[in-house]
Amino acid sequence: MSEFKLPARRRIYLMRHGDVTYFDDSERVIDPETVPLNEHGRAQATAAGEAFAQQDVCFDRVIVSGLRRTVETAQRVLAATGQRIELEVQPAWEEIRGGRLGSIPPAQVEDAFLRIFDGVVSEETRFLGGETIGQLLDRVLPALAALRADTSWDTALLVLHGGVNRAILSHAITAGGRAFFGHLAQTTGCINALDVGVAPQDWVVRMLNHAPPAPLHRDVRNTTMEMLYAQYLRYRSPR
């Protein structure tokens, strides 16, 4: 009988950026391209960094989407760990792009917010009248394959977005398949841990949606899109 050799796998820590506020005090929409972390988001990012530091986790590569909220989160994580690593920007991992809310018929707005991440989402589904799930997968998955093809790293930190994370996690859960599970919760500032082997289908989902400041999610029962819709209604209401 041949001797068994344990598979060698590398680790991807996949984070969602810290919390942000998309509407200012006067209920005006803040540009999602430039919105910064709010106070809670900054605390989440620092807490994530402290969790990595406690376990002596060292990163070989740190990759962000380039949007401000991912950059700020990664910077705070690295500051808490004491590591100095130049951030890499991967535009293919920017958040799924919505369209103009004003172009969505009023009767369809609620469904556009609340049904987009229902269960297994079809590739034809558009996010708030913009990019389809299929278009999101078309840009996210090749960049992920390229990361895996680079054998120069052992541990990588990716600081990305809720929709993009769902695409990556769905790919991992289906062992390299093409799917989008909208019901995978991604709390702001959360950490996921994925292990990858040599074969394209060799994925191990090690940890999902770990939120260091509140790992039991005790006080959260609503989804991100539900909370965004509530904010949108306040923005739209007469003042």
C-alpha positions as CSV (number, residue, x, y, z in Angstrom):
1,M,0.0,0.0,0.0
2,S,1.4,3.4,-1.0
3,E,2.2,5.9,1.7
4,F,-0.5,8.6,2.2
5,K,0.7,12.1,1.8
6,L,-1.3,14.9,3.3
7,P,-2.5,17.4,0.7
8,A,-0.8,20.8,0.8
9,R,-3.2,23.7,0.9
10,R,-2.9,27.5,1.1
11,R,-5.1,29.8,3.0
12,I,-7.3,32.7,1.8
13,Y,-8.8,34.9,4.5
14,L,-11.7,36.7,2.8
15,M,-13.0,39.8,4.5
16,R,-15.9,42.1,3.9
17,H,-15.0,45.8,4.4
18,G,-16.1,47.5,7.7
19,D,-19.4,49.3,8.1
20,V,-20.2,52.4,6.1
21,T,-23.0,55.0,6.0
22,Y,-24.5,55.5,2.5
23,F,-26.8,58.4,3.6
24,D,-25.5,61.5,5.4
25,D,-27.2,63.4,8.2
26,S,-29.4,65.2,5.7
27,E,-30.4,61.8,4.1
28,R,-28.4,62.5,1.0
29,V,-26.8,59.6,-0.8
30,I,-23.1,59.3,-0.4
31,D,-21.2,58.1,-3.5
32,P,-20.5,54.4,-3.0
33,E,-17.2,54.7,-4.9
34,T,-15.8,57.0,-2.2
35,V,-17.8,56.4,1.0
36,P,-15.4,55.9,4.0
37,L,-15.7,53.6,7.0
38,N,-17.9,55.0,9.8
39,E,-16.9,54.8,13.4
40,H,-18.4,51.3,13.8
41,G,-16.6,50.2,10.6
42,R,-13.3,51.4,11.9
43,A,-13.8,49.5,15.1
44,Q,-14.7,46.3,13.2
45,A,-11.6,46.6,11.0
46,T,-9.3,47.0,14.0
47,A,-11.0,44.1,15.9
48,A,-10.4,41.9,12.8
49,G,-6.7,42.9,12.8
50,E,-6.5,42.1,16.5
51,A,-8.0,38.7,16.0
52,F,-5.3,38.0,13.3
53,A,-2.6,39.3,15.6
54,Q,-3.7,37.1,18.5
55,Q,-3.3,34.0,16.3
56,D,0.0,35.3,14.8
57,V,-1.4,35.2,11.3
58,C,1.0,36.7,8.7
59,F,0.0,37.6,5.2
60,D,2.0,37.2,2.0
61,R,-0.4,39.2,-0.1
62,V,-3.1,41.7,0.8
63,I,-5.6,42.4,-2.0
64,V,-8.4,45.0,-2.0
65,S,-10.9,46.1,-4.6
66,G,-9.6,49.6,-4.6
67,L,-12.7,51.2,-3.3
68,R,-12.0,53.4,-0.3
69,R,-13.9,51.2,2.2
70,T,-11.8,48.1,1.4
71,V,-8.5,50.1,1.5
72,E,-9.3,51.6,4.9
73,T,-10.3,48.2,6.3
74,A,-7.1,46.6,5.1
75,Q,-5.0,49.4,6.4
76,R,-6.5,49.1,9.8
77,V,-6.2,45.3,9.8
78,L,-2.5,45.6,9.0
79,A,-1.9,48.3,11.6
80,A,-3.4,46.1,14.3
81,T,-1.2,43.2,13.2
82,G,2.0,45.3,12.9
83,Q,2.6,44.1,9.4
84,R,3.8,46.4,6.6
85,I,2.5,45.0,3.3
86,E,1.8,47.0,0.1
87,L,-1.8,46.7,-0.8
88,E,-2.6,45.2,-4.2
89,V,-5.7,46.5,-6.1
90,Q,-7.9,44.1,-8.1
91,P,-10.6,46.1,-9.8
92,A,-12.3,42.9,-11.0
93,W,-13.4,42.5,-7.3
94,E,-15.2,45.8,-7.0
95,E,-18.7,45.4,-5.7
96,I,-21.6,44.3,-7.9
97,R,-22.7,47.4,-9.8
98,G,-26.2,48.7,-9.4
99,G,-28.1,50.9,-11.9
100,R,-30.0,54.1,-11.4
101,L,-32.7,53.6,-8.8
102,G,-34.8,56.2,-10.5
103,S,-35.0,54.0,-13.6
104,I,-36.6,51.1,-11.6
105,P,-40.5,51.2,-11.7
106,P,-41.8,52.2,-8.3
107,A,-43.8,49.0,-8.0
108,Q,-40.5,47.0,-8.5
109,V,-38.2,48.9,-6.1
110,E,-39.0,46.7,-3.0
111,D,-38.3,43.5,-4.9
112,A,-35.2,45.0,-6.4
113,F,-33.8,45.5,-2.8
114,L,-35.2,42.5,-1.0
115,R,-35.4,39.7,-3.6
116,I,-31.9,40.1,-5.2
117,F,-30.2,37.8,-2.7
118,D,-33.0,35.3,-2.3
119,G,-31.6,31.7,-2.2
120,V,-29.8,30.5,-5.3
121,V,-29.8,33.6,-7.6
122,S,-30.0,33.1,-11.4
123,E,-27.3,34.6,-13.5
124,E,-29.9,36.8,-15.4
125,T,-30.9,38.6,-12.2
126,R,-29.8,42.3,-12.2
127,F,-28.6,44.1,-9.1
128,L,-30.8,47.2,-8.6
129,G,-31.3,47.4,-12.3
130,G,-27.5,47.2,-13.0
131,E,-25.0,44.4,-13.4
132,T,-26.3,40.9,-13.7
133,I,-25.1,38.0,-11.4
134,G,-23.6,36.4,-14.5
135,Q,-21.6,39.5,-15.3
136,L,-20.3,39.6,-11.7
137,L,-19.2,36.0,-12.0
138,D,-17.6,36.7,-15.3
139,R,-15.2,39.2,-13.7
140,V,-14.7,37.7,-10.2
141,L,-13.9,34.1,-11.1
142,P,-11.1,34.6,-13.6
143,A,-9.3,36.9,-11.1
144,L,-9.7,34.2,-8.5
145,A,-8.3,31.5,-10.8
146,A,-5.3,33.8,-11.4
147,L,-4.7,34.2,-7.7
148,R,-4.7,30.4,-7.3
149,A,-2.3,30.0,-10.2
150,D,0.3,32.2,-8.5
151,T,2.2,29.8,-6.3
152,S,4.3,32.5,-4.7
153,W,2.1,32.9,-1.6
154,D,0.9,30.8,1.2
155,T,-1.6,33.1,3.1
156,A,-3.5,35.8,1.4
157,L,-5.9,38.4,2.8
158,L,-8.7,39.6,0.4
159,V,-10.7,42.6,1.7
160,L,-13.7,42.9,-0.6
161,H,-17.5,43.3,-0.6
162,G,-20.7,41.5,0.3
163,G,-21.8,40.6,-3.3
164,V,-18.3,39.7,-4.4
165,N,-17.7,37.6,-1.3
166,R,-20.9,35.6,-2.0
167,A,-19.6,34.9,-5.5
168,I,-16.3,33.6,-4.2
169,L,-17.9,31.6,-1.3
170,S,-20.5,30.1,-3.7
171,H,-17.6,29.0,-6.0
172,A,-15.8,27.4,-3.1
173,I,-18.9,25.7,-1.6
174,T,-19.6,24.1,-5.0
175,A,-16.0,23.0,-5.3
176,G,-15.1,25.3,-8.2
177,G,-18.6,25.6,-9.6
178,R,-20.4,28.6,-11.0
179,A,-23.2,29.6,-8.6
180,F,-24.4,32.5,-6.5
181,F,-25.9,31.8,-3.0
182,G,-27.5,35.0,-2.0
183,H,-28.5,33.8,1.5
184,L,-24.8,33.6,2.7
185,A,-24.7,36.4,5.3
186,Q,-21.6,38.7,5.1
187,T,-21.6,41.0,8.1
188,T,-19.5,44.1,7.7
189,G,-16.0,43.5,8.9
190,C,-16.4,39.7,8.8
191,I,-13.7,37.1,8.1
192,N,-14.1,33.9,6.1
193,A,-11.3,31.3,5.8
194,L,-10.9,29.2,2.7
195,D,-8.2,26.6,1.9
196,V,-7.2,25.8,-1.7
197,G,-5.3,22.9,-3.0
198,V,-3.6,22.2,-6.4
199,A,-6.7,20.9,-8.2
200,P,-9.3,23.5,-9.2
201,Q,-12.0,21.6,-7.3
202,D,-9.9,21.4,-4.1
203,W,-11.6,23.9,-1.9
204,V,-12.1,23.6,1.9
205,V,-14.5,26.1,3.5
206,R,-13.0,26.5,6.9
207,M,-14.9,29.4,8.4
208,L,-17.8,31.7,7.4
209,N,-18.9,35.1,8.5
210,H,-16.8,35.4,11.7
211,A,-17.3,38.9,13.1
212,P,-14.6,39.5,15.8
213,P,-16.5,42.3,17.7
214,A,-19.7,40.2,17.9
215,P,-19.0,36.6,16.8
216,L,-22.4,35.3,17.9
217,H,-24.3,38.0,15.9
218,R,-26.6,38.2,18.8
219,D,-28.3,41.5,17.9
220,V,-28.5,41.1,14.1
221,R,-31.5,39.5,12.5
222,N,-31.8,41.6,9.3
223,T,-29.9,41.4,6.0
224,T,-27.8,44.1,4.6
225,M,-30.2,44.7,1.8
226,E,-33.2,45.0,4.2
227,M,-31.3,47.6,6.2
228,L,-30.3,49.5,3.0
229,Y,-33.9,49.5,1.9
230,A,-35.1,50.9,5.2
231,Q,-32.5,53.7,4.8
232,Y,-33.6,54.3,1.2
233,L,-37.2,54.7,2.4
234,R,-36.2,57.3,4.9
235,Y,-34.3,59.1,2.2
236,R,-37.3,59.0,-0.1
237,S,-39.8,60.0,2.5
238,P,-41.0,63.7,2.4
239,R,-39.2,66.0,4.8
